[in-house]
């Protein structure tokens, strides 16, 4: 089985709000360099707009038999007034995207579920920051949470506001529920050294447990 992996595509960073088909095709060919796979894993952060992400998946499906997705933090963002008026909450945006993905043959958005392809079982789980590095370094939860609110877009663009520790706990529970039944697990990646500062690094790392 030939498996490919991509993450953090951030589609709209490259093509803005465009719906031009040629721009999508050029982006895929020139930037993503698509290859033929049995399974392509996309581990979070496709982009900020569901309709763009959906169209991207349709194009990528030309090269790969199956696409497996999980969601990153940016996939929950509402970045415009129009999005907020349409979706109202980030979770409504995600629900809409899940319906769109379900209409594509061979494309699976995994939120703690398992899917078996060619006798290989895959588990995908959404990722979140759990502040564990800063806590290990001796910082208090309240200190880290205050910095999260000040610095992270999650605190402003995920509606309603989430508690990152509660979300991280929930995602870990999803992971542990099926981890013994799977062969391959994927979650959104976490940057290990975004800043030379343990306090700020804590937003982007976890202790591996």
Buried (B, 14 or more C-beta within 10 A) or exposed (E): EEBBEBBBBEBBEBBEEBEEEEEBEEBBEEEBEBEEBBBBBBBBBBBBBBEBBBBBBBBBBEBBBBBBBBBBBBBBBBBEEEBBEEBEBBBEBBEBBBEBBEEBEBBBBBBBBBBEBEEBBBBBBBBBBBBBBBBEEEBEEEBBBEBBEEEBEBBEBBBEEBEBBEBBEBBBEBBEBBEEEBEBBBBBBBEEEEEEEBBBBBBBBBEEE
